[in-house]
Amino acid sequence: MKSDRLLSILLLLQTRGRVPAHELAARLEVSVRTIYRDVEALSASGVPVYAERGRHGGIELLAGFRTDVTGLTADESRALFILAAQGAHAALGLDAALGSALRKVMAALPAPHRPAAEATSRRILVDATRWRGGPQQAVDLEGLQDAVFSDRRLRLRYRHSGQRDPRTYTVDPYGLVAKAGVWYLVADRQGGPRLFRADRVRSVRLLEEPARRRPGVELADVWEVLRRQVEERAEDVIGLTVRVRRACLDRFRRLVAAQLTELPDDDGESEWVTARLSYPTLPAVRQLLPFSDEVEILDPPEARAELLLAARRVTDLYRDEAREDR
């Protein structure tokens, strides 16, 4: 454990330059006193590292010192080659760079670890996109990527869901986040965190002013706040109890996987299986309409009424068309 920590300190200093002792302690989950003892151990082993105390002090390597040691363990080597589906890299124009980087990492690995790393990349794939997500609208990620790296304020033309005309916002960007196959721009607007779906951004214009980010706040911090807000709003969803014909169970699982909250084990005997679903709005329960008489809403009554209304409208539509044909 100590040797891994010493190597981590060395690599952090090599990457970051001067780093405060308390920050190293937080990153490595040890005390500041332990960090100073580790620095003494590195120095005793010949690493030119020194500490400066005071308000602007920190721990730093002597200028010009570099090490090419990777120190990767077998598990760490395998972890590097378990990558999400390459759609995210392609969207950012980094597919070729990713392949090149992995080839370089493979060449730098200790020889005993290479077979396991190669096998991992061939045997494990993480695809973060949802089933049946539908066609994705084109996203100008190149423009957004250039914008967030500019460290300048942005003027967005953005269309909200359910609105025809876009609105204009001036924002201070933190970065881009890919969540379940959907890209988001994370930014502050008027000092508060905001989330913008990239596929609803109609135009981006860089302003001359530097981005006014809150001091000490990083992309991960803002994303955590926004993610919690979305999940807390999801607690107000409409819960449904339904019964599903056993013959339809497999198709039901596939098509409503995102809404399914409970499905008891199949006992293989009864004709119907009870399940529970959740929807963000009442009209969304119309997703169950294509199941016809294979799925019945048991509760709440307003959800039954919503589906009945939708079914009547479909019936009326086709009845009217049949009359016109006659």
Residue frames relative to the residue before (quaternion, step in Angstrom):
aa qw qx qy qz dx dy dz
M 1.0000 0.0000 0.0000 0.0000 0.00 0.00 0.00
K 0.6750 0.4892 -0.3129 0.4551 3.57 0.89 -0.88
S 0.6484 0.5176 -0.3328 0.4482 3.60 0.96 -0.82
D 0.6279 0.5180 -0.3333 0.4758 3.60 1.04 -0.74
R 0.6580 0.5117 -0.3107 0.4568 3.58 0.99 -0.83
L 0.6359 0.5264 -0.3277 0.4595 3.58 0.98 -0.81
L 0.6611 0.4939 -0.3066 0.4744 3.56 0.96 -0.86
S 0.6291 0.5342 -0.3343 0.4552 3.59 1.01 -0.78
I 0.6375 0.5168 -0.3236 0.4710 3.59 0.98 -0.84
L 0.6557 0.5264 -0.3095 0.4441 3.56 0.91 -0.94
L 0.7009 0.4647 -0.2750 0.4660 3.58 0.87 -0.95
L 0.6222 0.5322 -0.3405 0.4623 3.60 1.06 -0.70
L 0.6710 0.4889 -0.2987 0.4707 3.58 0.92 -0.88
Q 0.6449 0.5222 -0.3209 0.4565 3.55 1.02 -0.79
T 0.6999 0.4629 -0.2627 0.4762 3.57 1.07 -0.75
R 0.8017 0.3559 -0.1424 0.4587 3.55 0.84 -1.05
G 0.4322 -0.6536 0.5073 0.3586 3.59 1.09 -0.53
R 0.8048 -0.1892 0.1591 0.5396 3.59 -0.94 -0.85
V 0.0127 -0.7921 0.6092 -0.0363 3.56 -0.87 1.04
P 0.4688 -0.6717 0.4858 0.3050 3.65 -0.81 0.89
A 0.5871 -0.6073 0.4073 0.3473 3.57 -1.06 0.77
H 0.6555 0.5189 -0.3315 0.4373 3.60 0.95 -0.79
E 0.6297 0.5229 -0.3426 0.4612 3.60 1.12 -0.60
L 0.6290 0.5135 -0.3273 0.4833 3.58 1.02 -0.77
A 0.6423 0.5312 -0.3218 0.4490 3.56 0.98 -0.86
A 0.6655 0.4948 -0.3029 0.4697 3.58 0.98 -0.85
R 0.6637 0.5133 -0.3150 0.4435 3.59 0.94 -0.86
L 0.7725 0.3515 -0.1742 0.4993 3.57 0.97 -0.85
E 0.4007 -0.7623 0.4358 0.2615 3.58 1.37 0.12
V 0.5358 0.5453 -0.4511 0.4605 3.54 0.85 1.08
S 0.6164 -0.5396 0.4059 0.4050 3.58 -1.27 0.02
V 0.6293 -0.5179 0.4122 0.4071 3.56 -1.29 0.34
R 0.6123 0.5550 -0.3522 0.4394 3.58 1.04 -0.76
T 0.6403 0.5188 -0.3231 0.4654 3.60 1.02 -0.80
I 0.6206 0.5412 -0.3444 0.4511 3.58 1.02 -0.77
Y 0.6708 0.4882 -0.3113 0.4635 3.59 0.89 -0.86
R 0.6245 0.5145 -0.3446 0.4760 3.61 1.05 -0.67
D 0.6493 0.5099 -0.3238 0.4622 3.59 1.00 -0.77
V 0.6207 0.5352 -0.3415 0.4602 3.58 1.04 -0.74
E 0.6334 0.5178 -0.3239 0.4751 3.59 1.02 -0.78
A 0.6485 0.5149 -0.3188 0.4613 3.58 1.04 -0.80
L 0.6373 0.5138 -0.3285 0.4711 3.59 1.00 -0.77
S 0.6562 0.5157 -0.3095 0.4558 3.55 0.94 -0.91
A 0.6585 0.5141 -0.3087 0.4548 3.58 0.98 -0.86
S 0.6916 0.4681 -0.2823 0.4722 3.60 1.15 -0.58
G 0.6642 -0.5443 0.2871 0.4245 3.58 1.29 0.18
V 0.5078 0.6249 -0.4420 0.3953 3.61 1.22 0.08
P 0.3581 -0.7582 0.4989 0.2188 3.66 -0.66 1.03
V 0.2432 0.7675 -0.5426 0.2395 3.55 0.32 1.28
Y 0.0033 0.8013 -0.5980 0.0190 3.58 -1.03 0.74
A 0.3007 -0.7449 0.5728 0.1631 3.54 -1.28 0.48
E 0.1298 -0.7598 0.6325 0.0769 3.54 -1.09 0.80
R 0.2876 -0.7656 0.5528 0.1597 3.55 -0.75 1.03
G 0.5436 0.6175 -0.4560 0.3396 3.54 -1.27 0.23
R 0.7579 -0.4216 0.2662 0.4207 3.52 -1.36 0.22
H 0.7868 0.2627 -0.1336 0.5424 3.59 0.93 -0.86
G 0.4088 0.7338 -0.4532 0.2984 3.55 1.21 0.40
G 0.0769 0.7832 -0.6157 0.0388 3.50 -1.34 -0.18
I 0.5300 -0.5936 0.4976 0.3452 3.53 -1.34 -0.18
E 0.0249 0.8231 -0.5573 0.1065 3.55 -0.82 1.02
L 0.4164 -0.6644 0.5582 0.2713 3.53 -1.27 0.53
L 0.5932 -0.5522 0.4409 0.3858 3.55 -1.18 0.53
A 0.5768 -0.6187 0.4074 0.3443 3.59 -0.91 0.93
G 0.7957 0.2982 -0.2354 0.4718 3.56 -0.95 0.94
F 0.5729 0.5902 -0.4011 0.4032 3.60 1.19 -0.27
R 0.0529 0.7779 -0.6237 0.0562 3.57 -0.94 0.96
T 0.1074 -0.7615 0.6332 0.0876 3.52 -1.24 0.51
D 0.2782 -0.7726 0.5455 0.1679 3.57 -0.99 0.79
V 0.3984 0.7169 -0.4874 0.2998 3.58 1.23 0.24
T 0.2905 -0.7591 0.5552 0.1761 3.59 -0.94 0.89
G 0.1709 -0.8307 0.5129 0.1330 3.56 1.00 -0.80
L 0.3587 0.7603 -0.4829 0.2449 3.61 1.18 0.35
T 0.3449 -0.7028 0.5835 0.2158 3.52 -1.07 0.82
A 0.6976 -0.4529 0.3327 0.4445 3.59 -1.27 0.15
D 0.6775 0.4858 -0.2989 0.4644 3.60 0.91 -0.91
E 0.6394 0.5188 -0.3308 0.4611 3.59 1.01 -0.78
S 0.6309 0.5333 -0.3308 0.4562 3.58 1.02 -0.76
R 0.6645 0.4913 -0.3043 0.4738 3.57 0.94 -0.87
A 0.6349 0.5577 -0.3379 0.4143 3.58 0.97 -0.87
L 0.6282 0.5604 -0.3397 0.4195 3.60 1.04 -0.74
F 0.7428 0.4191 -0.2206 0.4732 3.57 1.10 -0.66
I 0.5444 0.5234 -0.4354 0.4900 3.58 1.25 0.34
L 0.0733 0.8356 -0.5310 0.1200 3.54 0.00 1.32
A 0.5539 -0.5753 0.4788 0.3647 3.52 -1.22 0.51
A 0.6844 -0.4588 0.3570 0.4400 3.56 -1.27 0.40
Q 0.5297 -0.7095 0.3740 0.2758 3.53 -0.89 0.98
G 0.3632 0.7405 -0.4966 0.2705 3.60 1.21 0.15
A 0.6398 0.5287 -0.3328 0.4477 3.59 1.01 -0.80
H 0.6675 0.4835 -0.3093 0.4743 3.59 0.95 -0.82
A 0.6351 0.5259 -0.3345 0.4562 3.58 1.01 -0.78
A 0.6429 0.5359 -0.3258 0.4397 3.58 0.98 -0.86
L 0.7189 0.4117 -0.2370 0.5075 3.58 1.11 -0.65
G 0.4970 -0.6702 0.4204 0.3565 3.59 1.28 0.02
L 0.5526 0.6427 -0.3613 0.3886 3.57 1.21 0.50
D 0.3069 0.7761 -0.5069 0.2159 3.62 1.18 0.30
A 0.6956 0.4641 -0.2787 0.4723 3.57 0.80 -1.02
A 0.6470 0.5221 -0.3207 0.4537 3.58 1.01 -0.84
L 0.6254 0.5394 -0.3379 0.4514 3.59 1.04 -0.77
G 0.6675 0.4993 -0.3081 0.4584 3.57 0.85 -0.93
S 0.6549 0.5087 -0.3081 0.4662 3.57 0.96 -0.85
A 0.6578 0.5165 -0.3150 0.4487 3.59 0.94 -0.90
L 0.6696 0.4971 -0.3106 0.4561 3.59 0.93 -0.85
R 0.6198 0.5242 -0.3525 0.4657 3.59 1.05 -0.65
K 0.6567 0.4994 -0.3139 0.4699 3.59 1.01 -0.78
V 0.6375 0.5149 -0.3289 0.4694 3.58 1.00 -0.80
M 0.6381 0.5289 -0.3285 0.4530 3.58 0.96 -0.87
A 0.6654 0.5032 -0.3041 0.4600 3.59 0.96 -0.86
A 0.6995 0.4749 -0.2687 0.4615 3.59 1.10 -0.69
L 0.5293 0.6480 -0.4123 0.3605 3.61 1.22 -0.32
P 0.5548 -0.5542 0.4838 0.3886 3.57 -1.17 0.48
A 0.6188 -0.6098 0.3527 0.3477 3.58 -0.90 0.94
P 0.6687 0.5087 -0.3420 0.4209 3.68 0.83 -0.76
H 0.6878 0.4990 -0.2858 0.4431 3.62 1.14 -0.56
R 0.5356 0.6829 -0.3990 0.2958 3.61 1.16 -0.47
P 0.6586 0.5071 -0.3531 0.4294 3.68 0.78 -0.78
A 0.6638 0.5010 -0.3145 0.4576 3.60 0.93 -0.85
A 0.6490 0.5144 -0.3204 0.4600 3.60 0.99 -0.82
E 0.6621 0.5008 -0.3076 0.4649 3.58 0.95 -0.86
A 0.6500 0.5121 -0.3173 0.4632 3.59 0.98 -0.85
T 0.6287 0.5427 -0.3343 0.4455 3.59 1.03 -0.78
S 0.6734 0.4993 -0.3043 0.4524 3.59 0.90 -0.88
R 0.6999 0.4574 -0.2677 0.4788 3.60 1.14 -0.57
R 0.7554 0.4195 -0.1995 0.4621 3.59 1.12 -0.62
I 0.7650 0.2786 -0.1655 0.5566 3.63 1.21 -0.36
L 0.0333 0.7753 -0.6280 0.0583 3.55 -0.91 1.02
V 0.1682 -0.7661 0.6140 0.0880 3.57 -0.93 0.92
D 0.0511 -0.7845 0.6179 -0.0098 3.57 -0.63 1.19
A 0.2404 -0.8310 0.4907 0.1046 3.58 -0.33 1.26
T 0.5627 0.6104 -0.4027 0.3856 3.61 1.20 -0.11
R 0.4854 -0.6742 0.4804 0.2812 3.57 -1.16 0.67
W 0.5830 -0.5564 0.4587 0.3744 3.53 -1.27 0.49
R 0.8621 0.0920 -0.0582 0.4949 3.55 -1.22 0.63
G 0.1949 0.8238 -0.5082 0.1583 3.53 0.96 0.88
G 0.4583 -0.6870 0.4511 0.3384 3.56 1.26 -0.27
P 0.6640 -0.5071 0.3561 0.4186 3.60 -1.23 0.26
Q 0.3221 -0.7497 0.5515 0.1733 3.53 -0.98 0.90
Q 0.4542 -0.6747 0.5115 0.2772 3.55 -0.98 0.86
A 0.5790 -0.6018 0.4234 0.3514 3.55 -1.07 0.78
V 0.1371 -0.7927 0.5930 0.0344 3.54 -0.98 0.95
D 0.3317 -0.7294 0.5637 0.2007 3.58 -0.92 0.93
L 0.0287 -0.8383 0.5443 -0.0108 3.56 0.43 1.23
E 0.5785 0.5810 -0.3893 0.4199 3.58 1.09 -0.55
G 0.6744 0.4862 -0.2914 0.4732 3.57 0.94 -0.89
L 0.6622 0.4933 -0.3087 0.4721 3.58 0.96 -0.83
Q 0.6364 0.5334 -0.3307 0.4485 3.56 1.00 -0.81
D 0.6433 0.5029 -0.3205 0.4801 3.59 0.94 -0.85
A 0.6546 0.5370 -0.3133 0.4301 3.56 0.99 -0.85
V 0.7154 0.4555 -0.2852 0.4465 3.61 0.80 -0.94
F 0.6725 0.4765 -0.3083 0.4751 3.59 1.16 -0.48
S 0.5552 0.6367 -0.3884 0.3681 3.57 1.24 -0.18
D 0.2742 -0.7795 0.5065 0.2463 3.58 1.25 -0.50
R 0.5626 0.5556 -0.4099 0.4547 3.57 1.09 0.78
R 0.6099 -0.5435 0.4240 0.3910 3.53 -1.25 0.38
L 0.2594 -0.7700 0.5683 0.1297 3.54 -1.21 0.62
R 0.2234 -0.7158 0.6419 0.1602 3.53 -1.25 0.61
L 0.1061 -0.8257 0.5541 0.0057 3.57 -0.46 1.27
R 0.1770 -0.6748 0.6957 0.1713 3.48 -1.35 0.54
Y 0.0276 0.8426 -0.5245 0.1191 3.55 -0.37 1.29
R 0.2142 -0.7774 0.5812 0.1093 3.56 -0.91 0.98
H 0.3121 -0.7551 0.5526 0.1641 3.56 -0.69 1.13
S 0.6251 -0.5344 0.4157 0.3884 3.55 -1.23 0.49
G 0.8106 0.2503 -0.1992 0.4905 3.55 -0.93 0.94
Q 0.6793 0.4368 -0.2943 0.5110 3.59 1.27 -0.03
R 0.4298 -0.7155 0.4924 0.2466 3.57 -1.03 0.77
D 0.7783 0.3346 -0.1696 0.5036 3.57 0.87 -0.95
P 0.4364 -0.6991 0.4988 0.2683 3.60 -0.93 0.86
R 0.2897 -0.7247 0.5963 0.1877 3.53 -1.28 0.46
T 0.4183 -0.7090 0.5184 0.2316 3.56 -1.26 0.48
Y 0.0142 -0.7910 0.6110 -0.0280 3.56 -0.95 0.98
T 0.2265 -0.7128 0.6410 0.1725 3.54 -1.22 0.61
V 0.0066 0.8361 -0.5424 0.0817 3.58 -0.54 1.19
D 0.3346 -0.6940 0.6020 0.2099 3.50 -1.39 0.38
P 0.2500 -0.8395 0.4639 0.1325 3.62 -0.14 1.27
Y 0.2513 -0.7267 0.6181 0.1637 3.53 -1.25 0.67
G 0.7226 -0.3856 0.2617 0.5106 3.59 1.02 -0.72
L 0.5399 -0.6000 0.4924 0.3259 3.52 -1.40 -0.21
V 0.1063 -0.7736 0.6233 0.0412 3.56 -1.13 0.77
A 0.2037 -0.7425 0.6248 0.1294 3.57 -1.03 0.87
K 0.0079 0.8000 -0.5965 0.0638 3.57 -0.65 1.16
A 0.8386 -0.1420 0.0535 0.5231 3.58 -0.56 1.22
G 0.7609 -0.4029 0.2017 0.4669 3.55 0.89 0.98
V 0.6661 0.4523 -0.3002 0.5115 3.60 1.27 -0.01
W 0.2986 -0.7610 0.5528 0.1619 3.57 -0.89 0.97
Y 0.0948 -0.7841 0.6129 0.0225 3.54 -1.09 0.86
L 0.3061 -0.6820 0.6278 0.2166 3.52 -1.26 0.60
V 0.1690 -0.7739 0.6056 0.0752 3.58 -0.78 1.08
A 0.1469 0.8014 -0.5549 0.1682 3.58 -0.61 1.12
D 0.4114 -0.6307 0.5806 0.3097 3.52 -1.37 0.13
R 0.0419 -0.7497 0.6584 0.0513 3.54 -1.17 0.71
Q 0.8262 -0.0619 -0.0288 0.5593 3.53 -0.61 1.21
G 0.7405 -0.4571 0.2130 0.4442 3.56 0.98 0.95
G 0.6943 0.4337 -0.2763 0.5035 3.62 1.26 -0.02
P 0.5556 -0.6388 0.4145 0.3339 3.61 -1.07 0.68
R 0.0119 -0.7912 0.6110 -0.0240 3.55 -1.02 0.88
L 0.2585 -0.7535 0.5916 0.1246 3.53 -1.23 0.66
F 0.0451 -0.7984 0.6004 -0.0121 3.59 -0.84 1.04
R 0.3747 -0.7091 0.5485 0.2364 3.59 -0.75 1.04
A 0.4848 -0.7026 0.4370 0.2837 3.55 -0.75 1.06
D 0.6803 0.4995 -0.3123 0.4361 3.62 0.99 -0.70
R 0.6603 0.4623 -0.3254 0.4943 3.61 1.27 0.03
V 0.5049 0.6219 -0.4340 0.4123 3.58 1.29 0.04
R 0.2428 -0.8071 0.5266 0.1110 3.57 -0.59 1.14
S 0.7915 -0.0932 0.0482 0.6021 3.60 1.11 -0.54
V 0.1681 -0.7612 0.6207 0.0837 3.55 -1.25 0.59
R 0.0059 0.7878 -0.6157 0.0149 3.57 -0.90 0.91
L 0.3742 -0.7237 0.5409 0.2091 3.53 -0.88 1.03
L 0.2507 -0.7467 0.5967 0.1532 3.55 -1.01 0.85
E 0.6051 -0.5818 0.4006 0.3672 3.57 -1.20 0.33
E 0.6114 0.5808 -0.3539 0.4045 3.59 1.13 -0.56
P 0.4806 -0.6422 0.5004 0.3259 3.62 -1.04 0.65
A 0.6002 -0.5695 0.4215 0.3712 3.56 -1.18 0.60
R 0.2820 -0.7704 0.5535 0.1435 3.59 -0.93 0.92
R 0.0442 0.8227 -0.5620 0.0738 3.56 0.48 1.19
R 0.5491 -0.6092 0.4562 0.3454 3.53 -1.17 0.62
P 0.5422 -0.6491 0.4139 0.3368 3.64 -0.82 0.92
G 0.8461 0.1918 -0.1527 0.4734 3.55 -0.99 0.91
V 0.6025 0.5538 -0.3577 0.4498 3.60 1.28 0.01
E 0.1579 -0.7964 0.5814 0.0529 3.56 -0.85 1.05
L 0.7314 -0.4248 0.3085 0.4352 3.55 -1.34 0.24
A 0.6690 0.5124 -0.3133 0.4379 3.60 0.85 -0.94
D 0.6318 0.5359 -0.3337 0.4498 3.60 1.06 -0.72
V 0.6805 0.4790 -0.2920 0.4714 3.58 0.89 -0.95
W 0.6381 0.5338 -0.3278 0.4477 3.58 0.97 -0.85
E 0.6393 0.5304 -0.3336 0.4457 3.60 0.95 -0.81
V 0.6423 0.5122 -0.3197 0.4721 3.59 0.98 -0.81
L 0.6901 0.4780 -0.2810 0.4650 3.59 0.85 -0.97
R 0.6355 0.5353 -0.3323 0.4462 3.59 1.00 -0.81
R 0.6528 0.5025 -0.3140 0.4719 3.58 0.98 -0.84
Q 0.6289 0.5381 -0.3409 0.4458 3.59 0.98 -0.78
V 0.6574 0.5018 -0.3109 0.4684 3.58 0.95 -0.87
E 0.6832 0.4869 -0.2942 0.4579 3.58 0.90 -0.89
E 0.6363 0.5162 -0.3357 0.4647 3.59 1.05 -0.67
R 0.6309 0.5091 -0.3365 0.4791 3.58 1.07 -0.68
A 0.6236 0.5585 -0.3365 0.4312 3.56 1.12 -0.66
E 0.5574 0.6073 -0.3988 0.4017 3.59 1.21 -0.32
D 0.6474 0.5160 -0.3177 0.4623 3.61 1.23 -0.32
V 0.3514 0.7674 -0.4795 0.2402 3.59 1.23 0.31
I 0.4968 -0.6219 0.5168 0.3151 3.53 -1.35 0.32
G 0.2242 -0.7921 0.5565 0.1120 3.58 -0.68 1.08
L 0.1379 -0.7991 0.5834 0.0464 3.57 -0.88 0.99
T 0.1674 -0.7109 0.6671 0.1469 3.52 -1.25 0.61
V 0.0045 0.8098 -0.5840 0.0564 3.57 -0.68 1.09
R 0.2330 -0.7188 0.6182 0.2167 3.52 -1.32 0.20
V 0.1974 -0.7961 0.5711 0.0324 3.53 -1.00 1.02
R 0.4501 -0.6627 0.5182 0.2995 3.58 -0.94 0.83
R 0.5727 -0.6346 0.3994 0.3313 3.54 -0.91 0.94
A 0.6387 0.5493 -0.3356 0.4217 3.60 0.98 -0.77
C 0.7129 0.4432 -0.2338 0.4906 3.57 1.21 -0.54
L 0.4140 0.7819 -0.4231 0.1956 3.56 1.29 -0.26
D 0.6674 0.5064 -0.3200 0.4425 3.61 0.84 -0.88
R 0.6686 0.4828 -0.3014 0.4786 3.60 0.90 -0.89
F 0.6168 0.5514 -0.3349 0.4510 3.57 1.04 -0.80
R 0.6455 0.5239 -0.3190 0.4552 3.59 0.90 -0.91
R 0.6881 0.4987 -0.2929 0.4381 3.58 0.85 -0.94
L 0.7612 0.4388 -0.2249 0.4212 3.54 0.77 -1.05
V 0.7773 0.2814 -0.1754 0.5346 3.62 1.08 -0.52
A 0.2034 0.8275 -0.5056 0.1349 3.59 1.18 0.49
A 0.6776 0.5064 -0.3043 0.4380 3.60 0.94 -0.84
Q 0.7246 0.4220 -0.2397 0.4892 3.61 1.14 -0.56
L 0.5557 0.6483 -0.3778 0.3582 3.58 1.22 -0.41
T 0.0987 -0.8122 0.5740 0.0348 3.60 -0.75 1.03
E 0.8046 -0.0031 0.0019 0.5938 3.60 1.15 -0.44
L 0.0952 0.7587 -0.6395 0.0798 3.54 -0.96 0.96
P 0.3421 -0.7722 0.4951 0.2037 3.61 -0.26 1.23
D 0.6416 -0.5182 0.3960 0.4037 3.55 -1.25 0.44
D 0.4689 -0.6828 0.4938 0.2646 3.54 -1.04 0.85
D 0.2344 -0.7943 0.5440 0.1348 3.60 -0.61 1.12
G 0.4513 -0.7409 0.4148 0.2745 3.56 1.28 -0.07
E 0.6529 0.5379 -0.3129 0.4319 3.62 1.20 0.12
S 0.7552 0.3903 -0.2355 0.4711 3.60 0.59 -1.08
E 0.5744 -0.6037 0.4381 0.3372 3.57 -1.22 0.56
W 0.7766 0.2863 -0.1307 0.5457 3.58 1.10 -0.78
V 0.1631 -0.7482 0.6355 0.0993 3.55 -1.24 0.65
T 0.3280 -0.7537 0.5379 0.1871 3.60 -0.86 0.96
A 0.0046 -0.7897 0.6127 -0.0302 3.58 -1.00 0.88
R 0.2660 -0.7411 0.5917 0.1731 3.54 -1.33 0.30
L 0.1059 -0.7914 0.6021 0.0040 3.51 -1.02 0.97
S 0.1692 -0.7597 0.6113 0.1436 3.56 -1.28 0.22
Y 0.0768 -0.7866 0.6126 0.0057 3.55 -1.07 0.88
P 0.5206 -0.6661 0.4329 0.3129 3.61 -1.03 0.72
T 0.7952 0.0932 -0.0375 0.5980 3.60 1.12 -0.63
L 0.6423 -0.5446 0.3757 0.3869 3.57 -1.22 0.44
P 0.6650 0.5014 -0.3420 0.4353 3.68 0.80 -0.81
A 0.5777 0.6146 -0.3815 0.3782 3.61 1.13 -0.50
V 0.5603 0.6105 -0.4039 0.3875 3.61 1.16 -0.40
R 0.4994 0.6555 -0.4298 0.3690 3.61 1.23 -0.16
Q 0.4355 0.6811 -0.4585 0.3690 3.57 1.26 -0.07
L 0.6706 0.5184 -0.2923 0.4428 3.60 1.16 -0.61
L 0.4592 0.7198 -0.4318 0.2906 3.58 1.23 -0.25
P 0.6664 0.5129 -0.3375 0.4230 3.69 0.85 -0.77
F 0.5923 0.5787 -0.3802 0.4120 3.62 1.18 -0.30
S 0.3161 -0.7818 0.4873 0.2267 3.58 1.32 -0.13
D 0.8043 -0.2581 0.1883 0.5011 3.61 -0.82 -0.97
E 0.4812 0.6739 -0.4365 0.3518 3.59 1.24 0.32
V 0.7543 0.2153 -0.1401 0.6042 3.60 1.27 -0.35
E 0.0493 -0.7961 0.6030 0.0078 3.57 -0.89 0.96
I 0.3575 -0.7052 0.5698 0.2240 3.58 -0.93 0.92
L 0.2375 -0.7798 0.5682 0.1125 3.56 -0.81 1.05
D 0.7897 -0.0635 0.1077 0.6007 3.56 1.03 -0.82
P 0.5920 -0.1657 -0.7883 -0.0254 1.65 -2.11 1.39
P 0.6914 -0.5004 0.3231 0.4088 3.60 -1.23 0.38
E 0.6450 0.5353 -0.3419 0.4249 3.62 0.98 -0.77
A 0.6221 0.5210 -0.3462 0.4709 3.60 1.14 -0.55
R 0.6087 0.5299 -0.3420 0.4814 3.59 1.08 -0.72
A 0.6664 0.5079 -0.3014 0.4551 3.57 0.93 -0.93
E 0.6327 0.5378 -0.3316 0.4478 3.59 1.01 -0.79
L 0.6873 0.4680 -0.2835 0.4778 3.58 0.91 -0.89
L 0.6161 0.5363 -0.3412 0.4652 3.59 1.08 -0.70
L 0.6361 0.5250 -0.3225 0.4644 3.59 0.99 -0.85
A 0.6601 0.5024 -0.3096 0.4648 3.58 0.92 -0.91
A 0.6539 0.5137 -0.3167 0.4563 3.60 0.94 -0.87
R 0.6492 0.5164 -0.3220 0.4562 3.60 0.96 -0.80
R 0.6472 0.5173 -0.3254 0.4557 3.57 1.01 -0.79
V 0.6326 0.5096 -0.3318 0.4796 3.58 1.02 -0.75
T 0.6486 0.5180 -0.3150 0.4601 3.57 0.94 -0.90
D 0.6649 0.5046 -0.3041 0.4591 3.58 0.90 -0.92
L 0.6250 0.5558 -0.3373 0.4320 3.56 1.00 -0.82
Y 0.7414 0.4050 -0.2412 0.4777 3.56 0.77 -1.00
R 0.5823 0.5574 -0.3802 0.4535 3.61 1.13 -0.49
D 0.6543 0.5128 -0.3053 0.4645 3.58 1.00 -0.88
E 0.6517 0.5085 -0.3182 0.4642 3.57 0.98 -0.84
A 0.6385 0.5273 -0.3336 0.4505 3.60 1.00 -0.78
R 0.6316 0.5257 -0.3311 0.4638 3.58 1.04 -0.75
E 0.6572 0.5106 -0.3171 0.4547 3.58 0.95 -0.86
D 0.6366 0.5303 -0.3330 0.4502 3.58 1.04 -0.78
R 0.6554 0.4992 -0.3135 0.4722 3.57 1.03 -0.78
